[in-house]
Amino acid sequence: QAVKKLAPDLDVIATAPDGTIEAVTLPKHRWLLGVQWHPEFDYQSTQPLIENKAIIKHFLTFCKQDNLSFLG
């Protein structure tokens, strides 16, 4: 599974070596990140495919700055 046709407002921010879209963002939105990877491949791996902690840290930083007001 992969992105076949990118929506016009999305920006690609990461691709695999074969050109497959791995991550997108929506600049007009306050915080939106779409990623495609298989975290199960990283389970107990000595060399993870991606640094998934960076995604979580980015989201938590946004939440802290925004005081979670995006939840309503």
trRosetta pair geometry for C-beta under 8 A, 3 or more apart (Angstrom, degrees):
i j d omega theta_ij theta_ji phi_ij phi_ji
1 36 7.4 -142 103 -146 89 131
2 20 4.9 -83 -138 -154 147 107
2 21 6.4 132 -179 47 96 79
2 36 6.5 128 -119 141 64 168
3 6 5.7 45 160 -78 132 74
3 20 7.8 135 38 -172 81 68
3 21 4.2 -26 40 57 127 134
3 24 7.1 92 -68 -36 157 134
3 36 7.4 -151 -23 -18 89 147
6 10 5.4 -127 -177 73 96 117
6 12 6.7 -66 -113 -54 153 101
6 21 6.8 140 -79 -73 112 164
6 24 7.0 175 -138 -109 107 141
7 10 4.8 84 64 -3 89 111
9 26 5.8 37 127 -141 104 91
9 27 7.6 -135 174 40 83 80
9 28 6.0 -53 -171 16 124 124
10 24 4.5 7 -179 179 120 129
10 25 7.1 144 -157 70 72 30
10 26 5.7 -48 -102 -86 66 75
10 34 7.5 -29 -140 30 131 129
11 24 6.4 150 74 -159 42 73
11 25 5.3 -23 61 62 96 83
11 26 7.5 163 15 -91 81 26
11 27 5.9 51 -7 -29 129 105
12 15 6.3 27 169 -55 126 99
12 21 5.3 -102 -123 -128 114 106
12 23 7.4 109 -163 82 57 56
12 24 5.7 -43 -99 -100 46 79
13 23 4.9 -57 70 104 92 104
13 24 6.5 145 11 -117 87 23
13 25 5.3 42 -23 -4 133 107
14 21 7.7 100 84 -169 58 55
14 22 4.2 -66 111 76 100 107
14 23 3.7 43 35 31 110 108
14 35 7.7 15 53 -124 132 87
15 19 5.7 -19 177 -148 131 30
15 20 6.3 149 -162 73 78 40
15 21 5.8 -47 -104 -104 81 40
15 22 5.7 161 -115 6 20 95
16 19 6.9 -32 70 38 76 20
16 20 4.2 8 32 53 119 97
16 22 5.5 119 -42 -52 77 117
20 36 7.8 -96 147 89 108 134
21 24 6.4 21 170 -53 124 101
21 36 7.1 78 106 27 70 130
22 35 6.7 4 155 -155 69 71
22 36 5.5 -125 -145 61 47 86
22 37 6.4 42 -161 -62 101 92
23 33 6.8 -13 -166 -173 103 89
23 34 6.7 160 -153 88 52 56
23 35 4.7 -7 -104 -106 89 75
23 36 7.2 -152 -66 22 50 68
24 33 7.6 159 82 -157 48 45
24 34 4.6 -4 56 58 93 106
25 32 6.2 134 -157 89 59 74
25 33 5.5 -16 -99 -103 83 64
25 34 7.5 -170 -75 21 35 74
26 29 4.1 40 100 13 114 117
26 32 4.1 2 34 70 109 134
29 32 4.1 32 87 -6 144 120
30 62 7.9 131 143 -172 90 123
30 66 7.3 86 163 -104 132 147
30 70 6.0 -159 86 -100 147 132
31 59 7.2 120 168 -125 137 68
31 62 4.8 88 -97 -177 152 159
31 66 7.8 -110 -15 -25 133 153
31 70 7.2 -79 31 -67 111 173
33 55 6.8 -172 121 -147 150 98
33 58 7.4 72 -36 103 161 133
33 59 7.4 -113 29 -74 133 98
35 55 6.5 -47 -28 -114 157 148
37 41 7.9 -103 165 37 86 117
37 49 6.2 178 -167 101 124 131
37 50 5.6 -64 -127 8 171 135
37 52 7.7 -148 79 -84 141 107
38 41 4.5 68 100 -9 106 109
38 42 7.8 159 103 -9 65 83
38 49 7.4 54 58 28 76 159
39 42 5.5 -55 -162 33 53 113
39 43 7.4 80 143 -48 69 81
39 52 6.3 42 -111 -75 108 161
40 43 5.6 -16 -162 -17 47 119
41 45 6.9 25 139 -50 61 143
41 49 5.8 39 96 -21 122 132
42 45 4.9 -93 -154 20 45 127
42 48 4.2 34 -137 -133 114 94
42 49 5.7 -108 -71 16 100 87
42 50 7.5 -79 -71 42 141 65
42 52 7.0 178 58 -8 171 126
45 48 5.2 128 80 -82 122 55
45 49 7.6 36 85 -21 167 71
48 51 6.8 115 89 -84 129 45
48 52 7.2 -104 167 -1 145 93
51 54 4.7 59 109 -8 105 112
52 55 5.5 -41 -163 26 56 115
52 56 6.8 52 145 -14 74 101
53 56 5.6 -56 -151 41 41 110
53 57 5.9 43 152 -22 72 108
54 57 5.7 -53 -141 39 30 112
54 58 6.2 36 156 -23 63 105
55 58 5.9 -55 -150 33 27 112
55 59 6.6 24 154 -15 62 107
56 59 5.8 -58 -151 38 32 110
56 60 6.2 26 156 -15 67 109
57 60 5.9 -57 -143 41 30 108
57 61 6.2 35 156 -23 65 106
58 61 5.8 -54 -149 34 27 113
58 62 6.7 30 152 -19 61 104
59 62 5.7 -54 -154 34 32 113
59 63 6.5 33 150 -20 66 105
60 63 5.4 -49 -147 35 36 115
60 64 6.3 38 154 -20 66 104
61 64 5.8 -53 -148 35 31 111
61 65 6.4 26 156 -15 65 108
62 65 6.0 -61 -148 40 29 107
62 66 5.9 8 161 -3 67 118
63 66 6.1 -69 -139 49 24 99
63 68 5.6 24 -164 -76 88 75
64 67 7.6 22 -177 -70 27 43
66 69 5.5 -121 161 33 86 87
66 70 5.7 10 147 -17 145 102
68 71 5.1 -10 168 7 89 119
69 72 8.0 167 179 13 48 8
